[in-house]
């Protein structure tokens, strides 16, 4: 994810971030299943999905931490 996209993610609400997390998790699952069937052409997609998911979860944790303070 580029810095511009990360800035956009930080500006989203918690419910939007939760929806993005669910969507990425579904895409990641689909990519894993496609890979196991040996039909995935671009295997680096899995790495990108995992990284994006981790970044979104990090932003969610930061927002959660700020709200508790």
N, C-alpha and C positions, 0 to 999 in steps of 0.2 A: 504494500500500500504506500502511496506517495504521501508526502507531508501535507499536501492540500487535502487529500482524502481523509487523512487522520484528523485534520482540523474540522472537517465536515462532521466526522463521527463524534468528536467532542461536543459539537453544538446540538446534537440530537438528544431527544428525551430518553428516559430509561425504558419506556415501553417500545420505542422505535429500536433501541439497541437490543432489547430482548427479541424482537421480531427478526432483526438482522442475524442474531446468533442462531436462532432456530433455522432460518433459511440456509445459512452457511453450514450448519451441522447436517442438514438434509443433503446439501450438495456434496459434502465430504463423504457421507455414507454412500451416496450414489457413485462417487468417483472410486471409492474402495471396492465396491461390488463390480464395477466395470473393469477395474484393474485386475481383479481376481479372475474375471472371465477372459482376460488377456485381450480386451478390445479397446483399452484406453490408449490413445495415441500420444497424448501429452501428459506424461506422468508427473511433470513438475506442477501441474494443477493442484495436486494433493498437498504439496508443500506450501503453495500459495494460499490455499483454503485454510490450512492449519495456522499459518502465520496471521492471516486476517482475523480468524476466529480468536486467536490469542490476544491480538491488539484490541479487539472489541471488548473482550472480557476484562482486559486491563483497564480500559476506560470506564467500564461499568463498576469495577472495584474502586477506582478513584472517585467516581461520583458518589458511591455508597459511603466511602470513607469521609468525604466532605460533608455529606448530610448528617453523619453521626457526630461530627465535631461541632 
